[in-house]
Amino acid sequence: MMVRLPIVLMLACALAGPALAAGTTVDRTPVGRVIRLEGDGSIVRDRIRSSLLVGSAVFTDDVIESGTAARLTVQFGDGSTLSAGPESRVVVAAYKVDATGARSSAIFSLLAGIVRAVVQKAGLGEFAVQTDTTVASARSTEWTAEVTPAGTAVLGLEGVVEVRSRATGASVDLTRLQGSDVAPGRDPTPPVTWGSARVERTLRLIGPAFR
């Protein structure tokens, strides 16, 4: 005897099938959580924008946005943190772990604003922040990257950060308080120790490091 499913249940199954096949957040594992939020923040996931709260889960492919005068920090599974300053947009482009659970690759796309990366276990896998012009990667433990009208500005805070032009492939290494600017289509400028005014302005925008 054929069992007739209620129409509502049949519709629910029909709608759920394509969504699950597309790999929505139901099947995802969080890669981080919001541990600091000053002001307003939001997250765009599967083209849906929602408000951020302290404790909000963060997934690969999420777009994290901070409001005017806002600051927020996301902590990832390896203990590393990424902080965003005011009016910033950053995509969690990739966050992968190996069979032991150790980070093998973490890539973030900075679309606007400024971020501060504090990397734990810098020798384990890639940890990089990329913009339209630049890739800044963790041979460092801490640095900032900012999208500016002229391109991208990177400041080393601890350890060594490699700054590479996405257009030319040329790179420079920055140590503590050294900075480099990367204009579209150009090599990174040679490392130079930033003056106190520029350093203070950068750190004031992004706020203190969270470890």
Long-range contacts (C-beta under 8 A, 24 or more apart in sequence): 25-59, 28-59, 28-60, 29-59, 30-57, 30-58, 30-59, 31-58, 31-59, 31-60, 31-76, 31-77, 31-92, 31-95, 32-57, 32-58, 32-74, 32-75, 32-76, 32-77, 32-92, 32-95, 33-57, 33-58, 33-74, 33-75, 34-58, 34-72, 34-73, 34-74, 35-73, 35-74, 35-75, 35-81, 35-210, 36-71, 36-72, 36-73, 36-83, 36-210, 37-70, 37-71, 37-72, 37-73, 38-70, 38-71, 38-72, 38-207, 39-66, 39-67, 39-68, 39-69, 39-70, 39-71, 39-86, 40-66, 40-67, 40-68, 40-70, 41-65, 41-66, 41-67, 41-70, 41-72, 41-84, 42-67, 58-92, 59-92, 60-92, 60-93, 60-94, 60-95, 61-91, 61-92, 61-93, 62-91, 62-92, 63-89, 63-90, 63-91, 63-111, 64-88, 64-89, 64-90, 64-91, 64-92, 65-89, 66-113, 71-206, 71-207, 73-210, 75-210, 76-103, 76-106, 77-101, 77-103, 78-102, 78-103, 78-120, 78-121, 78-124, 79-120, 79-121, 79-211, 80-106, 80-117, 80-118, 80-119, 80-120, 80-121, 80-127, 81-117, 81-118, 81-209, 81-210, 81-211, 82-108, 82-115, 82-116, 82-117, 82-118, 82-129, 83-115, 83-116, 83-118, 83-206, 83-207, 83-209, 83-210, 84-113, 84-114, 84-115, 84-206, 85-113, 85-114, 85-115, 85-116, 85-205, 85-206, 85-207, 86-113, 86-114, 86-205, 87-112, 87-113, 88-112, 88-113, 88-114, 88-115, 89-113, 90-115, 90-129, 93-130, 96-125, 98-125, 103-127, 110-145, 110-147, 110-152, 111-147, 112-147, 113-146, 113-147, 114-144, 114-145, 114-146, 114-147, 114-202, 114-205, 114-206, 115-144, 115-145, 115-146, 115-206, 116-142, 116-143, 116-144, 116-157, 116-206, 116-207, 116-209, 117-142, 117-143, 117-144, 117-145, 118-142, 118-209, 118-210, 118-211, 120-211, 122-159, 130-166, 132-166, 132-184, 133-165, 133-166, 133-167, 133-182, 133-183, 133-184, 133-185, 133-186, 134-163, 134-164, 134-165, 134-166, 134-182, 134-188, 135-163, 135-164, 135-166, 136-161, 136-162, 136-163, 136-164, 137-161, 137-162, 137-164, 139-173, 140-174, 142-209, 143-174, 144-202, 144-203, 144-206, 146-202, 146-205, 148-181, 150-181, 150-183, 151-181, 151-182, 151-183, 151-184, 151-186, 152-181, 152-182, 153-179, 153-180, 153-181, 153-182, 153-202, 154-179, 154-180, 154-181, 154-182, 154-188, 155-179, 155-194, 155-199, 155-202, 157-209, 163-188, 164-188
